[in-house]
Amino acid sequence: MQRESLPRTFILNSSNVKILVINPGSTSTKIAVYEDMLPLLMCNIQHSVEELSVFPQVLDEFEFRKNLVLRELETNGIPFAFDAVVGRGGLLKPVSGGVYEVNEAMIQDTTTHAMHTHACNLGGLIAHNLASQLPGCRAFIADPGVVDELDDVARITGSPLMPRITIWHA
């Protein structure tokens, strides 16, 4: 299987870098705020089945989860001012491990060609949306679940009709 070739970008090594991290999961949205290496906020917002059942598709949860993140920041007195927003990487085309800046191709891949439906697909989308509201802020994903670093021999399944698909950190 061919891995997607995406440009890698790394956050500048300047001081006072403030980062918002968003990790949407199937029953929760975890967020953290760091200034340099110091954690300012870490929280886990639980979602009930009833709460999520009003959304026909996972991508329909976008505004709901984004607004929960913003509300949590406000509740904890964290100003909406960041240098970077990092989202949990979604199930896009396989990539090598690393940190990737969110771009239009990634958004398109996540919204229309995702390998599977999962809340992690919202991570980069929410990060991109929030970062776009802040001057100079950039959106990233890190080590998405589709990291593909398998050796070719590990792809052998015994049948050419059933190639091994890398998903969930292979």
C-alpha positions in Angstrom: 0.0 0.0 0.0 1.3 3.4 -0.9 1.5 6.0 1.9 0.2 9.5 1.4 3.0 12.0 1.0 2.2 15.1 3.1 4.5 18.0 3.9 5.7 17.9 7.5 5.8 21.0 9.5 7.2 21.6 13.0 6.3 24.2 15.6 8.9 26.9 16.0 11.3 26.6 19.0 10.4 30.0 20.4 9.4 30.5 24.0 5.9 31.1 25.3 4.3 28.9 22.7 0.7 28.3 23.7 -0.9 25.1 22.3 -4.5 23.8 22.4 -4.7 20.0 22.0 -8.0 18.3 21.1 -8.6 14.6 21.1 -12.1 13.6 20.1 -13.0 10.0 20.9 -16.1 7.9 20.6 -17.5 8.8 24.0 -15.4 11.8 25.0 -13.5 14.9 23.9 -10.2 15.4 25.7 -8.6 18.8 25.7 -5.4 20.2 27.0 -3.7 23.6 27.0 0.1 23.9 27.2 2.3 27.0 27.5 5.7 25.7 26.4 5.9 22.4 28.3 3.7 23.5 31.2 0.2 22.1 31.2 -2.3 24.8 32.0 -5.5 22.7 31.5 -6.3 19.0 31.0 -9.9 17.8 30.9 -12.0 15.0 29.7 -15.5 15.9 28.5 -17.7 12.8 28.6 -20.5 12.3 26.0 -23.5 10.0 26.8 -25.0 7.8 24.1 -28.1 9.9 24.3 -26.2 13.1 23.8 -24.5 11.8 20.6 -27.5 9.9 19.3 -29.0 13.2 17.9 -26.3 13.3 15.3 -26.9 11.1 12.3 -23.2 11.0 11.3 -20.0 11.5 13.3 -19.1 14.5 11.2 -22.4 16.1 12.3 -20.9 16.4 15.8 -18.4 19.0 14.6 -20.1 22.2 16.0 -21.2 20.4 19.1 -17.7 19.3 20.1 -16.1 22.5 18.9 -18.4 24.5 21.1 -17.7 22.2 24.1 -14.0 23.0 23.7 -14.6 26.7 23.6 -16.9 26.5 26.6 -14.4 24.5 28.6 -11.7 27.1 27.8 -14.0 29.9 28.9 -15.1 28.1 32.1 -11.4 27.6 33.1 -10.4 31.2 32.3 -8.2 30.3 29.4 -8.2 33.1 26.8 -8.8 32.0 23.2 -5.3 32.9 22.0 -3.0 30.1 20.7 0.1 29.7 18.5 -1.0 26.2 17.4 -4.0 24.0 17.7 -3.3 20.2 17.5 -6.0 17.7 16.8 -6.0 14.0 17.0 -5.4 12.8 13.5 -8.2 11.2 11.6 -8.5 8.1 9.5 -7.2 9.7 6.3 -4.9 7.9 3.8 -2.0 6.1 5.4 1.0 8.4 6.3 4.3 8.0 8.1 4.4 8.9 11.8 4.9 12.6 12.6 3.3 16.0 12.9 1.4 17.4 9.9 0.0 20.8 9.3 -3.7 20.6 8.4 -4.3 21.5 4.7 -7.2 21.4 2.3 -6.2 18.0 0.9 -6.3 16.6 4.4 -9.7 18.1 5.1 -11.1 16.8 1.9 -9.6 13.3 2.6 -11.1 13.3 6.2 -14.5 14.5 5.2 -15.1 12.5 2.0 -12.6 9.7 1.8 -11.9 8.6 5.4 -11.0 4.9 5.8 -13.7 4.6 8.5 -16.1 6.7 10.5 -14.8 7.7 13.9 -14.8 10.7 16.1 -11.0 11.1 15.6 -11.8 12.4 12.1 -13.0 15.6 13.9 -9.7 16.4 15.5 -8.0 18.0 12.5 -11.2 19.6 11.4 -11.8 21.3 14.7 -8.2 22.3 15.0 -8.2 23.9 11.5 -11.5 25.7 12.2 -10.3 27.2 15.6 -6.8 28.0 14.3 -8.3 29.9 11.3 -9.9 32.3 13.7 -6.6 33.4 15.3 -3.9 35.4 13.5 -0.7 33.5 13.1 -2.1 30.3 14.6 -1.5 27.0 12.8 -3.4 23.7 12.9 -1.7 20.3 13.1 -2.4 16.7 13.6 0.0 14.3 15.2 0.5 10.5 14.6 -2.9 9.7 13.2 -4.3 6.2 13.6 -3.4 5.5 10.0 0.4 5.7 10.5 1.8 3.2 8.1 5.3 2.0 8.8 4.8 -1.7 8.2 7.5 -3.6 6.4 6.3 -5.2 3.2 6.5 -8.7 4.7 4.1 -7.6 7.4 1.5 -6.9 4.7 1.3 -10.5 3.6 -2.0 -12.1 4.7 -2.0 -15.3 2.7 -4.4 -14.1 0.0 -3.8 -11.4 -2.6 -7.5 -10.6 -2.3 -7.1 -9.5 1.3 -4.2 -7.0 1.7 -3.4 -5.9 5.2 -4.7 -2.4 5.8 -2.8 -0.3 8.3 -5.1 1.4 10.8 -4.7 2.2 14.5 -1.0 2.7 14.6 0.5 -0.1 12.5 
